[in-house]
Amino acid sequence: MEEFKLYSVSDEYIDYLRAIFPNVYSNKETTRVHTRKYVGTVLRLDNYHYYIPMSSPKESDYQIAGEKKVIKKSIIPIIRIVVKNSKG
């Protein structure tokens, strides 16, 4: 398996991509309250490189399971990163 690397994409590069590919999500540079980082990895298929962004789950992605709040099984992430702490 190849080494897994994370990349951050700049506001300038997002603007450049949006000029060519209007379906690229806006980074909301003029209306955001907090700095927004675009972090992801790159997947190579044949001769093409694809940027795979990471995202945080939304409140609607969770369900209550007993006393715990867990991500719904119907949410299909590419990679699920879980941090286990003293609360489980």
PDB file of N, CA, C and O in Angstrom:
ATOM      1  N   MET A   1       0.835  -1.182   0.000  1.00  0.00           N
ATOM      2  CA  MET A   1       0.000   0.000   0.000  1.00  0.00           C
ATOM      3  C   MET A   1       0.881   1.247   0.000  1.00  0.00           C
ATOM      4  O   MET A   1       1.888   1.301   0.706  1.00  0.00           O
ATOM      5  N   GLU A   2       0.506   2.232  -0.779  1.00  0.00           N
ATOM      6  CA  GLU A   2       1.270   3.472  -0.835  1.00  0.00           C
ATOM      7  C   GLU A   2       1.132   4.254   0.456  1.00  0.00           C
ATOM      8  O   GLU A   2       0.203   4.032   1.233  1.00  0.00           O
ATOM      9  N   GLU A   3       2.060   5.167   0.679  1.00  0.00           N
ATOM     10  CA  GLU A   3       2.019   6.022   1.861  1.00  0.00           C
ATOM     11  C   GLU A   3       0.822   6.972   1.783  1.00  0.00           C
ATOM     12  O   GLU A   3       0.534   7.530   0.724  1.00  0.00           O
ATOM     13  N   PHE A   4       0.141   7.148   2.889  1.00  0.00           N
ATOM     14  CA  PHE A   4      -1.028   8.014   2.969  1.00  0.00           C
ATOM     15  C   PHE A   4      -0.567   9.400   3.386  1.00  0.00           C
ATOM     16  O   PHE A   4       0.043   9.550   4.445  1.00  0.00           O
ATOM     17  N   LYS A   5      -0.847  10.426   2.571  1.00  0.00           N
ATOM     18  CA  LYS A   5      -0.444  11.800   2.870  1.00  0.00           C
ATOM     19  C   LYS A   5      -1.659  12.706   2.879  1.00  0.00           C
ATOM     20  O   LYS A   5      -2.596  12.513   2.105  1.00  0.00           O
ATOM     21  N   LEU A   6      -1.639  13.696   3.759  1.00  0.00           N
ATOM     22  CA  LEU A   6      -2.701  14.696   3.807  1.00  0.00           C
ATOM     23  C   LEU A   6      -2.175  15.992   3.196  1.00  0.00           C
ATOM     24  O   LEU A   6      -1.009  16.348   3.364  1.00  0.00           O
ATOM     25  N   TYR A   7      -3.067  16.692   2.480  1.00  0.00           N
ATOM     26  CA  TYR A   7      -2.719  17.945   1.832  1.00  0.00           C
ATOM     27  C   TYR A   7      -3.724  19.018   2.232  1.00  0.00           C
ATOM     28  O   TYR A   7      -4.885  18.722   2.513  1.00  0.00           O
ATOM     29  N   SER A   8      -3.270  20.254   2.254  1.00  0.00           N
ATOM     30  CA  SER A   8      -4.153  21.398   2.497  1.00  0.00           C
ATOM     31  C   SER A   8      -4.196  22.223   1.219  1.00  0.00           C
ATOM     32  O   SER A   8      -3.160  22.456   0.595  1.00  0.00           O
ATOM     33  N   VAL A   9      -5.386  22.666   0.824  1.00  0.00           N
ATOM     34  CA  VAL A   9      -5.567  23.422  -0.418  1.00  0.00           C
ATOM     35  C   VAL A   9      -5.795  24.890  -0.066  1.00  0.00           C
ATOM     36  O   VAL A   9      -6.595  25.199   0.817  1.00  0.00           O
ATOM     37  N   SER A  10      -5.101  25.790  -0.748  1.00  0.00           N
ATOM     38  CA  SER A  10      -5.191  27.223  -0.459  1.00  0.00           C
ATOM     39  C   SER A  10      -6.449  27.842  -1.072  1.00  0.00           C
ATOM     40  O   SER A  10      -7.026  27.299  -2.014  1.00  0.00           O
ATOM     41  N   ASP A  11      -6.864  28.991  -0.519  1.00  0.00           N
ATOM     42  CA  ASP A  11      -7.991  29.745  -1.076  1.00  0.00           C
ATOM     43  C   ASP A  11      -7.734  30.110  -2.535  1.00  0.00           C
ATOM     44  O   ASP A  11      -8.645  30.062  -3.362  1.00  0.00           O
ATOM     45  N   GLU A  12      -6.510  30.467  -2.842  1.00  0.00           N
ATOM     46  CA  GLU A  12      -6.166  30.864  -4.211  1.00  0.00           C
ATOM     47  C   GLU A  12      -6.364  29.712  -5.190  1.00  0.00           C
ATOM     48  O   GLU A  12      -6.842  29.915  -6.306  1.00  0.00           O
ATOM     49  N   TYR A  13      -5.997  28.507  -4.772  1.00  0.00           N
ATOM     50  CA  TYR A  13      -6.156  27.356  -5.665  1.00  0.00           C
ATOM     51  C   TYR A  13      -7.636  27.011  -5.848  1.00  0.00           C
ATOM     52  O   TYR A  13      -8.053  26.639  -6.945  1.00  0.00           O
ATOM     53  N   ILE A  14      -8.431  27.132  -4.779  1.00  0.00           N
ATOM     54  CA  ILE A  14      -9.878  26.904  -4.895  1.00  0.00           C
ATOM     55  C   ILE A  14     -10.478  27.905  -5.892  1.00  0.00           C
ATOM     56  O   ILE A  14     -11.286  27.522  -6.737  1.00  0.00           O
ATOM     57  N   ASP A  15     -10.091  29.177  -5.800  1.00  0.00           N
ATOM     58  CA  ASP A  15     -10.572  30.198  -6.744  1.00  0.00           C
ATOM     59  C   ASP A  15     -10.193  29.854  -8.182  1.00  0.00           C
ATOM     60  O   ASP A  15     -11.003  29.995  -9.098  1.00  0.00           O
ATOM     61  N   TYR A  16      -8.957  29.404  -8.370  1.00  0.00           N
ATOM     62  CA  TYR A  16      -8.476  29.008  -9.702  1.00  0.00           C
ATOM     63  C   TYR A  16      -9.316  27.851 -10.248  1.00  0.00           C
ATOM     64  O   TYR A  16      -9.750  27.889 -11.399  1.00  0.00           O
ATOM     65  N   LEU A  17      -9.547  26.823  -9.424  1.00  0.00           N
ATOM     66  CA  LEU A  17     -10.336  25.673  -9.865  1.00  0.00           C
ATOM     67  C   LEU A  17     -11.773  26.064 -10.195  1.00  0.00           C
ATOM     68  O   LEU A  17     -12.332  25.584 -11.181  1.00  0.00           O
ATOM     69  N   ARG A  18     -12.379  26.936  -9.376  1.00  0.00           N
ATOM     70  CA  ARG A  18     -13.766  27.341  -9.585  1.00  0.00           C
ATOM     71  C   ARG A  18     -13.935  28.126 -10.882  1.00  0.00           C
ATOM     72  O   ARG A  18     -15.011  28.107 -11.479  1.00  0.00           O
ATOM     73  N   ALA A  19     -12.893  28.812 -11.322  1.00  0.00           N
ATOM     74  CA  ALA A  19     -12.959  29.552 -12.585  1.00  0.00           C
ATOM     75  C   ALA A  19     -13.068  28.589 -13.775  1.00  0.00           C
ATOM     76  O   ALA A  19     -13.678  28.916 -14.793  1.00  0.00           O
ATOM     77  N   ILE A  20     -12.474  27.407 -13.634  1.00  0.00           N
ATOM     78  CA  ILE A  20     -12.479  26.409 -14.705  1.00  0.00           C
ATOM     79  C   ILE A  20     -13.601  25.382 -14.512  1.00  0.00           C
ATOM     80  O   ILE A  20     -14.254  24.970 -15.471  1.00  0.00           O
ATOM     81  N   PHE A  21     -13.809  24.980 -13.263  1.00  0.00           N
ATOM     82  CA  PHE A  21     -14.790  23.938 -12.915  1.00  0.00           C
ATOM     83  C   PHE A  21     -15.779  24.512 -11.907  1.00  0.00           C
ATOM     84  O   PHE A  21     -15.513  24.466 -10.707  1.00  0.00           O
ATOM     85  N   PRO A  22     -16.910  25.049 -12.355  1.00  0.00           N
ATOM     86  CA  PRO A  22     -17.850  25.701 -11.441  1.00  0.00           C
ATOM     87  C   PRO A  22     -18.472  24.771 -10.400  1.00  0.00           C
ATOM     88  O   PRO A  22     -19.072  25.257  -9.441  1.00  0.00           O
ATOM     89  N   ASN A  23     -18.349  23.461 -10.555  1.00  0.00           N
ATOM     90  CA  ASN A  23     -18.904  22.530  -9.567  1.00  0.00           C
ATOM     91  C   ASN A  23     -18.029  22.360  -8.329  1.00  0.00           C
ATOM     92  O   ASN A  23     -18.442  21.704  -7.373  1.00  0.00           O
ATOM     93  N   VAL A  24     -16.828  22.938  -8.328  1.00  0.00           N
ATOM     94  CA  VAL A  24     -15.971  22.874  -7.135  1.00  0.00           C
ATOM     95  C   VAL A  24     -16.632  23.708  -6.049  1.00  0.00           C
ATOM     96  O   VAL A  24     -17.054  24.837  -6.296  1.00  0.00           O
ATOM     97  N   TYR A  25     -16.724  23.145  -4.832  1.00  0.00           N
ATOM     98  CA  TYR A  25     -17.360  23.861  -3.731  1.00  0.00           C
ATOM     99  C   TYR A  25     -16.650  25.170  -3.427  1.00  0.00           C
ATOM    100  O   TYR A  25     -15.423  25.253  -3.477  1.00  0.00           O
ATOM    101  N   SER A  26     -17.427  26.176  -3.115  1.00  0.00           N
ATOM    102  CA  SER A  26     -16.893  27.480  -2.737  1.00  0.00           C
ATOM    103  C   SER A  26     -16.249  27.391  -1.358  1.00  0.00           C
ATOM    104  O   SER A  26     -16.729  26.663  -0.489  1.00  0.00           O
ATOM    105  N   ASN A  27     -15.169  28.129  -1.163  1.00  0.00           N
ATOM    106  CA  ASN A  27     -14.535  28.186   0.148  1.00  0.00           C
ATOM    107  C   ASN A  27     -15.107  29.324   0.992  1.00  0.00           C
ATOM    108  O   ASN A  27     -14.653  29.554   2.113  1.00  0.00           O
ATOM    109  N   LYS A  28     -16.099  30.033   0.460  1.00  0.00           N
ATOM    110  CA  LYS A  28     -16.827  31.085   1.175  1.00  0.00           C
ATOM    111  C   LYS A  28     -15.873  32.086   1.828  1.00  0.00           C
ATOM    112  O   LYS A  28     -16.084  32.515   2.963  1.00  0.00           O
ATOM    113  N   GLU A  29     -14.834  32.446   1.104  1.00  0.00           N
ATOM    114  CA  GLU A  29     -13.776  33.307   1.629  1.00  0.00           C
ATOM    115  C   GLU A  29     -14.301  34.651   2.135  1.00  0.00           C
ATOM    116  O   GLU A  29     -13.798  35.163   3.135  1.00  0.00           O
ATOM    117  N   THR A  30     -15.297  35.231   1.469  1.00  0.00           N
ATOM    118  CA  THR A  30     -15.782  36.560   1.855  1.00  0.00           C
ATOM    119  C   THR A  30     -16.849  36.533   2.936  1.00  0.00           C
ATOM    120  O   THR A  30     -17.122  37.566   3.547  1.00  0.00           O
ATOM    121  N   THR A  31     -17.461  35.380   3.193  1.00  0.00           N
ATOM    122  CA  THR A  31     -18.555  35.334   4.171  1.00  0.00           C
ATOM    123  C   THR A  31     -18.269  34.466   5.384  1.00  0.00           C
ATOM    124  O   THR A  31     -19.084  34.428   6.306  1.00  0.00           O
ATOM    125  N   ARG A  32     -17.154  33.778   5.416  1.00  0.00           N
ATOM    126  CA  ARG A  32     -16.885  32.869   6.540  1.00  0.00           C
ATOM    127  C   ARG A  32     -16.465  33.635   7.796  1.00  0.00           C
ATOM    128  O   ARG A  32     -15.890  34.721   7.721  1.00  0.00           O
ATOM    129  N   VAL A  33     -16.762  33.053   8.920  1.00  0.00           N
ATOM    130  CA  VAL A  33     -16.408  33.647  10.210  1.00  0.00           C
ATOM    131  C   VAL A  33     -15.051  33.116  10.659  1.00  0.00           C
ATOM    132  O   VAL A  33     -14.256  33.852  11.244  1.00  0.00           O
ATOM    133  N   HIS A  34     -14.785  31.843  10.387  1.00  0.00           N
ATOM    134  CA  HIS A  34     -13.541  31.201  10.798  1.00  0.00           C
ATOM    135  C   HIS A  34     -12.763  30.778   9.555  1.00  0.00           C
ATOM    136  O   HIS A  34     -13.347  30.557   8.494  1.00  0.00           O
ATOM    137  N   THR A  35     -11.456  30.667   9.693  1.00  0.00           N
ATOM    138  CA  THR A  35     -10.642  30.151   8.600  1.00  0.00           C
ATOM    139  C   THR A  35     -11.049  28.714   8.329  1.00  0.00           C
ATOM    140  O   THR A  35     -11.177  27.910   9.253  1.00  0.00           O
ATOM    141  N   ARG A  36     -11.248  28.402   7.083  1.00  0.00           N
ATOM    142  CA  ARG A  36     -11.691  27.069   6.698  1.00  0.00           C
ATOM    143  C   ARG A  36     -10.574  26.369   5.933  1.00  0.00           C
ATOM    144  O   ARG A  36     -10.141  26.846   4.883  1.00  0.00           O
ATOM    145  N   LYS A  37     -10.120  25.265   6.447  1.00  0.00           N
ATOM    146  CA  LYS A  37      -9.068  24.494   5.791  1.00  0.00           C
ATOM    147  C   LYS A  37      -9.688  23.412   4.918  1.00  0.00           C
ATOM    148  O   LYS A  37     -10.673  22.782   5.302  1.00  0.00           O
ATOM    149  N   TYR A  38      -9.115  23.203   3.764  1.00  0.00           N
ATOM    150  CA  TYR A  38      -9.482  22.090   2.900  1.00  0.00           C
ATOM    151  C   TYR A  38      -8.369  21.069   3.014  1.00  0.00           C
ATOM    152  O   TYR A  38      -7.271  21.265   2.493  1.00  0.00           O
ATOM    153  N   VAL A  39      -8.665  19.978   3.702  1.00  0.00           N
ATOM    154  CA  VAL A  39      -7.682  18.934   3.948  1.00  0.00           C
ATOM    155  C   VAL A  39      -8.179  17.659   3.287  1.00  0.00           C
ATOM    156  O   VAL A  39      -9.362  17.326   3.355  1.00  0.00           O
ATOM    157  N   GLY A  40      -7.270  16.962   2.655  1.00  0.00           N
ATOM    158  CA  GLY A  40      -7.651  15.722   1.995  1.00  0.00           C
ATOM    159  C   GLY A  40      -6.432  14.951   1.559  1.00  0.00           C
ATOM    160  O   GLY A  40      -5.303  15.288   1.917  1.00  0.00           O
ATOM    161  N   THR A  41      -6.663  13.926   0.795  1.00  0.00           N
ATOM    162  CA  THR A  41      -5.588  13.097   0.268  1.00  0.00           C
ATOM    163  C   THR A  41      -5.725  13.029  -1.250  1.00  0.00           C
ATOM    164  O   THR A  41      -6.727  13.474  -1.810  1.00  0.00           O
ATOM    165  N   VAL A  42      -4.724  12.475  -1.905  1.00  0.00           N
ATOM    166  CA  VAL A  42      -4.741  12.356  -3.359  1.00  0.00           C
ATOM    167  C   VAL A  42      -4.743  10.877  -3.725  1.00  0.00           C
ATOM    168  O   VAL A  42      -3.942  10.093  -3.217  1.00  0.00           O
ATOM    169  N   LEU A  43      -5.652  10.517  -4.610  1.00  0.00           N
ATOM    170  CA  LEU A  43      -5.771   9.145  -5.096  1.00  0.00           C
ATOM    171  C   LEU A  43      -5.375   9.140  -6.565  1.00  0.00           C
ATOM    172  O   LEU A  43      -5.842   9.976  -7.339  1.00  0.00           O
ATOM    173  N   ARG A  44      -4.528   8.216  -6.945  1.00  0.00           N
ATOM    174  CA  ARG A  44      -4.103   8.109  -8.344  1.00  0.00           C
ATOM    175  C   ARG A  44      -4.778   6.902  -8.982  1.00  0.00           C
ATOM    176  O   ARG A  44      -4.644   5.775  -8.503  1.00  0.00           O
ATOM    177  N   LEU A  45      -5.510   7.153 -10.075  1.00  0.00           N
ATOM    178  CA  LEU A  45      -6.115   6.094 -10.879  1.00  0.00           C
ATOM    179  C   LEU A  45      -5.645   6.282 -12.309  1.00  0.00           C
ATOM    180  O   LEU A  45      -5.874   7.321 -12.928  1.00  0.00           O
ATOM    181  N   ASP A  46      -4.986   5.260 -12.817  1.00  0.00           N
ATOM    182  CA  ASP A  46      -4.358   5.344 -14.139  1.00  0.00           C
ATOM    183  C   ASP A  46      -3.426   6.558 -14.157  1.00  0.00           C
ATOM    184  O   ASP A  46      -2.530   6.644 -13.318  1.00  0.00           O
ATOM    185  N   ASN A  47      -3.610   7.482 -15.076  1.00  0.00           N
ATOM    186  CA  ASN A  47      -2.734   8.655 -15.148  1.00  0.00           C
ATOM    187  C   ASN A  47      -3.356   9.898 -14.526  1.00  0.00           C
ATOM    188  O   ASN A  47      -2.850  11.004 -14.718  1.00  0.00           O
ATOM    189  N   TYR A  48      -4.443   9.731 -13.786  1.00  0.00           N
ATOM    190  CA  TYR A  48      -5.143  10.866 -13.194  1.00  0.00           C
ATOM    191  C   TYR A  48      -4.966  10.884 -11.681  1.00  0.00           C
ATOM    192  O   TYR A  48      -4.930   9.840 -11.029  1.00  0.00           O
ATOM    193  N   HIS A  49      -4.857  12.090 -11.140  1.00  0.00           N
ATOM    194  CA  HIS A  49      -4.766  12.294  -9.700  1.00  0.00           C
ATOM    195  C   HIS A  49      -6.059  12.967  -9.239  1.00  0.00           C
ATOM    196  O   HIS A  49      -6.469  13.986  -9.794  1.00  0.00           O
ATOM    197  N   TYR A  50      -6.694  12.390  -8.222  1.00  0.00           N
ATOM    198  CA  TYR A  50      -7.950  12.924  -7.700  1.00  0.00           C
ATOM    199  C   TYR A  50      -7.749  13.361  -6.255  1.00  0.00           C
ATOM    200  O   TYR A  50      -7.232  12.600  -5.437  1.00  0.00           O
ATOM    201  N   TYR A  51      -8.153  14.568  -5.948  1.00  0.00           N
ATOM    202  CA  TYR A  51      -8.107  15.077  -4.586  1.00  0.00           C
ATOM    203  C   TYR A  51      -9.369  14.604  -3.862  1.00  0.00           C
ATOM    204  O   TYR A  51     -10.479  14.865  -4.326  1.00  0.00           O
ATOM    205  N   ILE A  52      -9.215  13.926  -2.754  1.00  0.00           N
ATOM    206  CA  ILE A  52     -10.336  13.405  -1.978  1.00  0.00           C
ATOM    207  C   ILE A  52     -10.406  14.214  -0.681  1.00  0.00           C
ATOM    208  O   ILE A  52      -9.587  14.017   0.217  1.00  0.00           O
ATOM    209  N   PRO A  53     -11.379  15.121  -0.580  1.00  0.00           N
ATOM    210  CA  PRO A  53     -11.448  15.960   0.621  1.00  0.00           C
ATOM    211  C   PRO A  53     -11.974  15.184   1.828  1.00  0.00           C
ATOM    212  O   PRO A  53     -12.763  14.248   1.700  1.00  0.00           O
ATOM    213  N   MET A  54     -11.517  15.601   2.986  1.00  0.00           N
ATOM    214  CA  MET A  54     -12.040  15.060   4.231  1.00  0.00           C
ATOM    215  C   MET A  54     -13.069  16.056   4.751  1.00  0.00           C
ATOM    216  O   MET A  54     -12.983  17.251   4.469  1.00  0.00           O
ATOM    217  N   SER A  55     -14.028  15.567   5.499  1.00  0.00           N
ATOM    218  CA  SER A  55     -15.019  16.466   6.084  1.00  0.00           C
ATOM    219  C   SER A  55     -15.412  15.953   7.454  1.00  0.00           C
ATOM    220  O   SER A  55     -15.177  14.794   7.797  1.00  0.00           O
ATOM    221  N   SER A  56     -16.004  16.824   8.214  1.00  0.00           N
ATOM    222  CA  SER A  56     -16.498  16.456   9.538  1.00  0.00           C
ATOM    223  C   SER A  56     -17.956  16.059   9.423  1.00  0.00           C
ATOM    224  O   SER A  56     -18.692  16.602   8.598  1.00  0.00           O
ATOM    225  N   PRO A  57     -18.379  15.100  10.259  1.00  0.00           N
ATOM    226  CA  PRO A  57     -19.796  14.727  10.218  1.00  0.00           C
ATOM    227  C   PRO A  57     -20.685  15.886  10.668  1.00  0.00           C
ATOM    228  O   PRO A  57     -20.311  16.676  11.535  1.00  0.00           O
ATOM    229  N   LYS A  58     -21.846  15.969  10.072  1.00  0.00           N
ATOM    230  CA  LYS A  58     -22.841  16.976  10.448  1.00  0.00           C
ATOM    231  C   LYS A  58     -23.684  16.409  11.582  1.00  0.00           C
ATOM    232  O   LYS A  58     -23.696  15.198  11.804  1.00  0.00           O
ATOM    233  N   GLU A  59     -24.386  17.276  12.294  1.00  0.00           N
ATOM    234  CA  GLU A  59     -25.240  16.823  13.400  1.00  0.00           C
ATOM    235  C   GLU A  59     -26.245  15.780  12.931  1.00  0.00           C
ATOM    236  O   GLU A  59     -26.553  14.837  13.661  1.00  0.00           O
ATOM    237  N   SER A  60     -26.760  15.946  11.708  1.00  0.00           N
ATOM    238  CA  SER A  60     -27.757  15.005  11.171  1.00  0.00           C
ATOM    239  C   SER A  60     -27.156  13.636  10.815  1.00  0.00           C
ATOM    240  O   SER A  60     -27.899  12.701  10.518  1.00  0.00           O
ATOM    241  N   ASP A  61     -25.826  13.507  10.841  1.00  0.00           N
ATOM    242  CA  ASP A  61     -25.169  12.234  10.546  1.00  0.00           C
ATOM    243  C   ASP A  61     -25.125  11.297  11.758  1.00  0.00           C
ATOM    244  O   ASP A  61     -24.714  10.143  11.637  1.00  0.00           O
ATOM    245  N   TYR A  62     -25.549  11.798  12.931  1.00  0.00           N
ATOM    246  CA  TYR A  62     -25.480  11.024  14.169  1.00  0.00           C
ATOM    247  C   TYR A  62     -26.831  10.444  14.553  1.00  0.00           C
ATOM    248  O   TYR A  62     -27.879  10.926  14.123  1.00  0.00           O
ATOM    249  N   GLN A  63     -26.785   9.398  15.372  1.00  0.00           N
ATOM    250  CA  GLN A  63     -27.985   8.841  15.979  1.00  0.00           C
ATOM    251  C   GLN A  63     -27.627   8.446  17.413  1.00  0.00           C
ATOM    252  O   GLN A  63     -26.452   8.273  17.737  1.00  0.00           O
ATOM    253  N   ILE A  64     -28.629   8.306  18.256  1.00  0.00           N
ATOM    254  CA  ILE A  64     -28.406   7.889  19.641  1.00  0.00           C
ATOM    255  C   ILE A  64     -28.473   6.369  19.693  1.00  0.00           C
ATOM    256  O   ILE A  64     -29.441   5.765  19.231  1.00  0.00           O
ATOM    257  N   ALA A  65     -27.441   5.758  20.259  1.00  0.00           N
ATOM    258  CA  ALA A  65     -27.387   4.303  20.429  1.00  0.00           C
ATOM    259  C   ALA A  65     -27.146   4.042  21.910  1.00  0.00           C
ATOM    260  O   ALA A  65     -26.009   4.084  22.380  1.00  0.00           O
ATOM    261  N   GLY A  66     -28.222   3.773  22.637  1.00  0.00           N
ATOM    262  CA  GLY A  66     -28.105   3.609  24.088  1.00  0.00           C
ATOM    263  C   GLY A  66     -27.793   4.963  24.702  1.00  0.00           C
ATOM    264  O   GLY A  66     -28.579   5.903  24.585  1.00  0.00           O
ATOM    265  N   GLU A  67     -26.654   5.056  25.351  1.00  0.00           N
ATOM    266  CA  GLU A  67     -26.229   6.329  25.955  1.00  0.00           C
ATOM    267  C   GLU A  67     -25.219   7.061  25.081  1.00  0.00           C
ATOM    268  O   GLU A  67     -24.746   8.135  25.451  1.00  0.00           O
ATOM    269  N   LYS A  68     -24.888   6.500  23.939  1.00  0.00           N
ATOM    270  CA  LYS A  68     -23.855   7.083  23.081  1.00  0.00           C
ATOM    271  C   LYS A  68     -24.462   7.731  21.847  1.00  0.00           C
ATOM    272  O   LYS A  68     -25.534   7.344  21.380  1.00  0.00           O
ATOM    273  N   LYS A  69     -23.763   8.707  21.340  1.00  0.00           N
ATOM    274  CA  LYS A  69     -24.110   9.344  20.069  1.00  0.00           C
ATOM    275  C   LYS A  69     -23.110   8.816  19.042  1.00  0.00           C
ATOM    276  O   LYS A  69     -21.911   9.068  19.161  1.00  0.00           O
ATOM    277  N   VAL A  70     -23.592   8.085  18.035  1.00  0.00           N
ATOM    278  CA  VAL A  70     -22.715   7.450  17.055  1.00  0.00           C
ATOM    279  C   VAL A  70     -23.116   7.866  15.643  1.00  0.00           C
ATOM    280  O   VAL A  70     -24.248   8.286  15.402  1.00  0.00           O
ATOM    281  N   ILE A  71     -22.183   7.744  14.728  1.00  0.00           N
ATOM    282  CA  ILE A  71     -22.463   8.059  13.329  1.00  0.00           C
ATOM    283  C   ILE A  71     -23.353   6.966  12.755  1.00  0.00           C
ATOM    284  O   ILE A  71     -23.097   5.781  12.967  1.00  0.00           O
ATOM    285  N   LYS A  72     -24.392   7.352  12.033  1.00  0.00           N
ATOM    286  CA  LYS A  72     -25.328   6.402  11.429  1.00  0.00           C
ATOM    287  C   LYS A  72     -24.592   5.460  10.470  1.00  0.00           C
ATOM    288  O   LYS A  72     -23.656   5.864   9.779  1.00  0.00           O
ATOM    289  N   LYS A  73     -25.025   4.221  10.441  1.00  0.00           N
ATOM    290  CA  LYS A  73     -24.425   3.236   9.527  1.00  0.00           C
ATOM    291  C   LYS A  73     -24.718   3.570   8.072  1.00  0.00           C
ATOM    292  O   LYS A  73     -23.991   3.128   7.182  1.00  0.00           O
ATOM    293  N   SER A  74     -25.768   4.343   7.814  1.00  0.00           N
ATOM    294  CA  SER A  74     -26.119   4.695   6.433  1.00  0.00           C
ATOM    295  C   SER A  74     -25.176   5.741   5.841  1.00  0.00           C
ATOM    296  O   SER A  74     -25.183   5.959   4.629  1.00  0.00           O
ATOM    297  N   ILE A  75     -24.367   6.389   6.678  1.00  0.00           N
ATOM    298  CA  ILE A  75     -23.374   7.352   6.187  1.00  0.00           C
ATOM    299  C   ILE A  75     -22.180   6.549   5.701  1.00  0.00           C
ATOM    300  O   ILE A  75     -21.580   5.797   6.470  1.00  0.00           O
ATOM    301  N   ILE A  76     -21.835   6.700   4.441  1.00  0.00           N
ATOM    302  CA  ILE A  76     -20.772   5.889   3.850  1.00  0.00           C
ATOM    303  C   ILE A  76     -19.530   6.747   3.620  1.00  0.00           C
ATOM    304  O   ILE A  76     -19.378   7.337   2.551  1.00  0.00           O
ATOM    305  N   PRO A  77     -18.652   6.822   4.601  1.00  0.00           N
ATOM    306  CA  PRO A  77     -17.407   7.573   4.400  1.00  0.00           C
ATOM    307  C   PRO A  77     -16.376   6.714   3.676  1.00  0.00           C
ATOM    308  O   PRO A  77     -16.469   5.487   3.665  1.00  0.00           O
ATOM    309  N   ILE A  78     -15.409   7.367   3.083  1.00  0.00           N
ATOM    310  CA  ILE A  78     -14.314   6.617   2.468  1.00  0.00           C
ATOM    311  C   ILE A  78     -13.418   6.067   3.571  1.00  0.00           C
ATOM    312  O   ILE A  78     -13.068   4.887   3.573  1.00  0.00           O
ATOM    313  N   ILE A  79     -13.055   6.934   4.503  1.00  0.00           N
ATOM    314  CA  ILE A  79     -12.249   6.532   5.647  1.00  0.00           C
ATOM    315  C   ILE A  79     -12.892   7.153   6.887  1.00  0.00           C
ATOM    316  O   ILE A  79     -13.153   8.356   6.908  1.00  0.00           O
ATOM    317  N   ARG A  80     -13.142   6.374   7.884  1.00  0.00           N
ATOM    318  CA  ARG A  80     -13.712   6.896   9.125  1.00  0.00           C
ATOM    319  C   ARG A  80     -12.588   6.980  10.157  1.00  0.00           C
ATOM    320  O   ARG A  80     -11.977   5.969  10.501  1.00  0.00           O
ATOM    321  N   ILE A  81     -12.321   8.183  10.643  1.00  0.00           N
ATOM    322  CA  ILE A  81     -11.293   8.394  11.661  1.00  0.00           C
ATOM    323  C   ILE A  81     -12.019   8.547  12.991  1.00  0.00           C
ATOM    324  O   ILE A  81     -12.884   9.410  13.140  1.00  0.00           O
ATOM    325  N   VAL A  82     -11.665   7.713  13.946  1.00  0.00           N
ATOM    326  CA  VAL A  82     -12.330   7.712  15.238  1.00  0.00           C
ATOM    327  C   VAL A  82     -11.286   7.916  16.327  1.00  0.00           C
ATOM    328  O   VAL A  82     -10.218   7.305  16.302  1.00  0.00           O
ATOM    329  N   VAL A  83     -11.604   8.775  17.274  1.00  0.00           N
ATOM    330  CA  VAL A  83     -10.733   9.001  18.413  1.00  0.00           C
ATOM    331  C   VAL A  83     -11.397   8.394  19.629  1.00  0.00           C
ATOM    332  O   VAL A  83     -12.528   8.746  19.964  1.00  0.00           O
ATOM    333  N   LYS A  84     -10.712   7.498  20.284  1.00  0.00           N
ATOM    334  CA  LYS A  84     -11.273   6.891  21.494  1.00  0.00           C
ATOM    335  C   LYS A  84     -10.690   7.620  22.701  1.00  0.00           C
ATOM    336  O   LYS A  84      -9.475   7.769  22.826  1.00  0.00           O
ATOM    337  N   ASN A  85     -11.569   8.067  23.578  1.00  0.00           N
ATOM    338  CA  ASN A  85     -11.126   8.766  24.766  1.00  0.00           C
ATOM    339  C   ASN A  85     -11.726   8.112  26.004  1.00  0.00           C
ATOM    340  O   ASN A  85     -12.313   7.034  25.911  1.00  0.00           O
ATOM    341  N   SER A  86     -11.583   8.752  27.163  1.00  0.00           N
ATOM    342  CA  SER A  86     -12.059   8.169  28.414  1.00  0.00           C
ATOM    343  C   SER A  86     -13.580   8.017  28.437  1.00  0.00           C
ATOM    344  O   SER A  86     -14.104   7.226  29.221  1.00  0.00           O
ATOM    345  N   LYS A  87     -14.294   8.757  27.595  1.00  0.00           N
ATOM    346  CA  LYS A  87     -15.747   8.652  27.533  1.00  0.00           C
ATOM    347  C   LYS A  87     -16.201   7.598  26.529  1.00  0.00           C
ATOM    348  O   LYS A  87     -17.401   7.391  26.350  1.00  0.00           O
ATOM    349  N   GLY A  88     -15.264   6.940  25.881  1.00  0.00           N
ATOM    350  CA  GLY A  88     -15.629   5.902  24.923  1.00  0.00           C
ATOM    351  C   GLY A  88     -15.575   6.378  23.519  1.00  0.00           C
ATOM    352  O   GLY A  88     -15.857   5.613  22.597  1.00  0.00           O
TER     353      GLY A  88
END
